[in-house]
Amino acid sequence: MAAVAANVAAAAEDREPQREEVPGLESQRRQIENGESGRERPLRAGESWFLVEQHWYKQWEVYVQGGDQDSGTFPGCINNADLFEDQVNWRLKKGLVEGEDYVLLPAAAWHYLVDWYGLEHGQPPIERKVVELPSVQKVEVYPVELLLVRHSDMDTPHTAQFSHTDSVDLVLRTAREQFLVSPQEETRLWIKNAEGSFERLCNTRVTLLDAALRTGQVVIMETRNKDGTWPSAQPQAVNTALEEEEEFQGQPGICGLTNLGNTCFMNSALQCLSNVPQLTEYFLKNRYLEELNFCNPLGMKGEIAEAYADLVKQAWSGHHRSIVPHVFKTKVGHFASQFLGYQQHDSQELLSFLLDGLHEDLNRVKKKEYVELCDAAGRPDQEVAQEAWQNHKRRNDSVIVDTFHGLFKSTLVCPDCGNVSVTFDPFCYLSVPLPVSHKRVMEVFFVSMDPRRKPEQHRLVVPKKGKISDLCVALAKHTGMSPERMMVADVFSHRFYKIYQLEESLSSILDRDDIFIYEVSGRSAIGENSREDVVLPIYLRERTPARDYNNSYYGLMLFGHPLLVSVPRDRLSWDALYHILLYRLSRYVTRPSSDDEDDGDEKADMEDKDNIPKPGHVAGGSSQDSGPEQAGPSSGVAGGSRAPMDNSPGPSHWPQRARRKHLFTLQTVNSNGTSDRSTFNEDTHGVSFSSQPYIAIDWEPEMKKRYYDEVEAEGYVKHDCVGYVLKKAPVRLQECIELFTTVETLEKENPWYCPTCKQHQLATKKLDLWMLPETLIIHLKRFSYTKFSREKLDTLVEFPIRDLDFSEFVIKPQNESAPELYKYDLIAVSNHYGGLRDGHYTTFACNKDSGQWHYFDDNSVSPVTENQIESKAAYVLFYQRQDVARRLQPQPGLADPPASPACDSPPSSEFMDVN
C-alpha cells in the first residue's frame, strides 16, 4: 500500500488542481471503457477526442484488470512522448496508426485519466475534433497544416493548423491576428497551387475540406491599398504610377473612368450607380462581404459584386483622378455575351444587367423556395399587395431590393367576358414613354418633267402611320402637281433601291433613306398591261478602263441620279427614245455645236441605210433639226417626245441632213444596272418589252467630259418649307409618368390568357404605382424600334431637381403625416447625345459628401451648376426619396455651387466626339 500511495501522491503533484479521490480499479475500467463517457461513446461531429499512447494505455488495462492497486503494473503518468516528432514544436509523427500507436478517448474519459494519473510534465494534450465527412464521421488525427504568408513578404511563412471542418474565414482571422492587421484594413486570401499558379479563396464561409485545402499549401493574405486597388491586380510596371496616385488626394467620388473603346455607355451607368449614397456606403463599409452569395445558380459566383466593389473603393478612395475599368468590363462580357467586344450599347441595358447581377450575387436567400403567384380574386388590394411583397422577399432579399425595388398594381380586363385580373408585381426601374407626335417629318427631292427645273428639296409633314399616297398628297400642296402624276422611289448608290406603290406604308421608309418623287405623265405606270404610257427607269453609266492582260476590256460604272421617264408604250423606237432622253438631260447635257457636225460622207450614208438603231449601238444616227425641243416644256416630256415618234417615219426614211455626233448609247439592263438583253423585242413597228425594262445611258469618257456638266447635274434648290422647323413642345416628366399609367390594349403579339374564356385575349391593361423604392430609376424611352423604322425622340423632358412629388400617382393609402415618403430629389442623370447609329453617353451626378454636381465624360470630370442638368440628352434619371436623404449622413446643402469658368455647359452634341 505504501508503494501505491507514493505513486498516487507523485501523480497528484502533476495535476492542477487537486482532484477527488481515485475510484477503485474496476470502477475506473467501467468509466473508461463503457457507457457514454467511455470508448463506446459514438462519434459526434464537432466533439473533441484525445490521443493516448498505445503502450501506456495497454499498461493501464493490465493494471486495472489485475485488481491489485499494490501491483507493480501501475502505469504512472500519461506519457505520449513516442507520438511526437520532437518535444519543442510537439508536432505529431506522420503515419501513426490507431490501435498500433495510439488509442482514442472521448473528452470525459481523457479528463478522468488525467485526474487519476496525471500528464507528463510539459506535454500538451493531443486533442482532435470529430469531423463529418461525406457519409462518415471520424476523428481528425492529422489536421490541415497551412503556411501563412503576407503578399508583401512571401519568404516568411507562419505555420498554423486547422481542422478540415474549420471555415476559410478562420484561416483569414488567424492570418490577420498573426500579421497584426488593423480592423479597418480589408484583406483577402489566395492559395498557391502545386503548379505554382495562384487562386482566390473567394468564399470564406466554406470549410477547408470544401475548399480542397491540403497540408503544406501556402496561403497568401493580401491587404487592399489605400487607393482601393489590390496589389496583385497591378503589374509591376505601374508601381511608380501607383505611388504617385496614392500621393494624390482629391474629393472621394470625383473620379473619371477611362473609355476602353465604345464603353462610354458602361461608364455612364457606373457613374450613376456609384452616386447612389446608400449603395456606395454598403460597399465602402464592407457590408457586402457578409452577403456575397457564391452558390446562387442565378448569380455570377460573386464576381460581378466583387468587381463592382473594387471600382467603388477605387473611385471613392480620393487617390485617383480616373481609373481603368478593364477588369469590370471583362467580367461583364464573361457573364453577358452581348457586352463582349467593343461595340456601342445602351447604358440602360447595361444598368439593368448590373442591377440584376448585383442582386443575385448579394441575395441573402441561399435557397429559393417555390412561390405560387396568386391573383387577387376579389380580395382587398392591401392584403394582396402585402402577400405579393412577402412572396417576393422570400426569394429575393438583397441591398438592391432594399434600395431599388418597388411594387406595381397590374389590372387586366377581358374584352369579351369582362373578367378582371389584379396582380402586384415588383419592379426595379420605371420605363416611361414619351408623348409621341402622330406626325412625321420627311425630306424628299421632287424631280419635275420639265428639264429646265432643278430637283427641289422638300420637307413634308405626313401621318406617321400613313401611306406613300399621303407623301404625294403632302408634296402636291407645295408644288400644285396632282398626286396621280407622282412616283416615289428610294435611290441608293446611283440606282433605284425600291420603287414604291401608293398603298405601301410609310413605315418602310427610314429617315436616312434618299427619297425622290418623280413627275410622270398622267397616263403613266410601271408594268405590263397598264395605261398608254410606260415609265422607264433610266440609269447613267460611264465606260471606265479596267486593267487586264491586254487592256482591251472596258467596265461600266453607274454615276449621277437615275430618272423615271414616261414614254408611249406603242411605236417606241430606240432613236425616238434617244431624243426623249436627250431632252430630259438638256439642263446639264450640251448638244454638239455646228463645228462638231461631220460632212455626211459615204460612211454616214451607209449607216443611214441601216433600219433601227440597236441597243448598245449609237441611237439617233440621223436627226431632223425639229424634235422634242420644239414641243416646249409646257407640253411636258411625253407630249414633246411623241411628235417625232408618232408623226414621223422611222429613221431610215428621214431626209438626210447634216449629222450630229452621238453623245451616248442605250442599253437594256436589270434593276442593278448590269446588262440584260432579254427584256425587249423589236420589229418594224418599234420596241416592246417582255418585262419591266431598265435603260442605261452609256457614256464614253471623252464624250462625258465634253458634253456632261457634273456640277449642274448635281444641283438642286431648296423649297421654302425646308427652312421651317417643326417645333417640339417640351413635356413634363409627370406627363410621361401619367402616360405610363394610362390604360392600353395589349398587342397581337402579346395576348393574355383569360381563365374564364379559356382563350387568349387582347385585354386592356393598366399599371399603377403601389409602393415606391428608396431610389427610383426612371428610364425615358427615347429609342423607338418597329419592324420598319427606328428613331430617337429628342423631345425635351422637363424634370425637377427637387421635390418630385409622386403622391398623385401612388394609389396605396398614404401616410399624410409623412409627405417626404412621396417626394424625391434628383441625384444622377445618364445622358445620350447623338442618334441611333452613333452617339455618346455622359453623366451628371451629385456627390453624396459635398452636395456638388459634376459632369462625368469618361475620364474627364468637371463641376457644373444645377441649371445645366436639364437637356434633350437626359436618358435615365436617378431620384432619391427625401426621407432616405435625411436618414443618411447630412450633406452640406444642395445650393447651387459657383460655376466653373472652364465648364459653363456640357459640350454640345454637334461638336462632341462620338464613340
PyMOL commands that set and color helices and strands:
alter all, ss='L'
color gray80, all
select helices_A, chain A and resi 2-13+25-33+54-66+81-83+107-117+168-178+231-233+236-247+264-274+277-284+287-290+303-315+326-335+337-339+347-361+381-395+399-404+468-479+483-485+506-508+574-584+594-596+602-608+628-631+633-647+651-653+701-707+710-713+720-723+733-740+819-822+866-868+882-887
alter helices_A, ss='H'
color red, helices_A
select strands_A, chain A and resi 48-53+102-106+127-133+136-139+144-150+153-162+187-192+198-200+218-223+256-257+322-323+406-413+420-427+430-433+439-447+456-463+486-492+495-499+515-519+524-525+533-545+554-568+665-669+680-683+686-689+694-699+717-718+731-732+744-745+752-754+759-761+764-771+775-781+783-785+790-792+797-798+804-805+823-834+839-846+853-857+860-863+874-881
alter strands_A, ss='S'
color yellow, strands_A
deselect
rebuild
show_as cartoon
